[in-house]
Amino acid sequence: MNLTPYRQVLAVPGMRSLLLIGILARVPATAVAITLTLHVNSALGLSWARAGLVTAAYTVGAAIGQPLTGRLLDRRGLRLTMLLTTVGQAVAWALAPHLPYNGLVVAAVLGGLSGPPIFSVVRLSIAAMVPTDQRRTAFALDSTIVELSYMVGPALAVALVTGLPPGYGLYALAAGFVVSGALVWWLDPPTRPEGQAIPEVAPRRRTWFSPRLVALMVAGGAATFVLSATEITAVATLTEAGVAHLAGLVIAVWCGYSLVGGVVFGALRRSVSALALVAGLAALTMPIGLASGWPWIVLALLPSGVLCAPSMAAAIDNLTGIVPPAARGEANGLLGSAFTVGMAAGSPFAGVIIDGWGAEWAFAAAGGLGVLAVLAAVPAYRRAPRSTEQPTPSVAEPTAV
């Protein structure tokens, strides 16, 4: 495999620092759900269902907040955005251990609303720093290393919540967000192409919120829906087979498939449509239920697993090509909301299918629904894209794209 594209990306000034801080800064965000769940169940002594409600409240807040913080990033710049959101996280999670259950639900919503746009910042910085012909490789590299954050964050959260006195896991979460926000604020990577300042007049949303963007959001939501359903269904399948203790190993191997797929995808010379990759991901998920025995499940996860990171990277790369730089923060926030909604919907959908028809049918149902969602988005995505590499409008030309 040709690794030259990766060497070229890593040679871009500031890229290594950006990716390293990106890994560290994303860890707290990946730990929120499991921290809240374990806090409600262990510290408050409440049911898993009520713990799930708190996590759902956080998810709703995040889905609403990501476009808002993205727009703030577009209009006011990185440092003010990181300052406000970091303060919001510190307040929400530092107060959370002292709140009763109902107050914790409110804190979870506020925590989601004020979530720092770490994922968007890294993607915007990559688009600003890397030449156009190297962006796909850079986004693939970023999507691949995101897997590392997801491997570390939840495991670290479990260790802190179970190993520290009640409530201290949430204090650690607050501290993690403060540290990560301070790191990004200090690095202050560019979020716009060199020489392009924040426009005095923001591009009108109707000039960039196109059917193609909606199609990308549908595809992105379908991808995380399938991934979330696959995770819970794989765990349920292993539990039914009496090898629940192997669930962590199987999920880790699945993440490894994604890492390999992301590396290979980034080395490709051709651009690939996100819709095609998501459709492949969903279609290859459907037959996993035919596998019996955990070694065969591990093998059956390979075809769809290698498309996980490429699907995410392609969606972000495609978005960069259809949205002007002055609106990419909000657009990335919208795509992030689609990712969040899909992730939140996948697990309960799979749970309903597992309870009613069995785990083997949950793979087929989730994958089939993902394929249908992508097919529904194809007509909108085929519409001719607008050019996004035009200069940002001046005050004298407020209606130009």
Salt bridges, closest charged atoms under 4 A:
ASP142 OD1 - ARG26 NH1 2.78
ASP188 OD2 - ARG79 NE 3.63
GLU330 OE1 - ARG71 NH1 2.72
GLU330 OE2 - ARG205 NH2 2.81
GLU389 OE2 - ARG135 NH1 3.45
GLU389 OE2 - ARG328 NH2 3.29
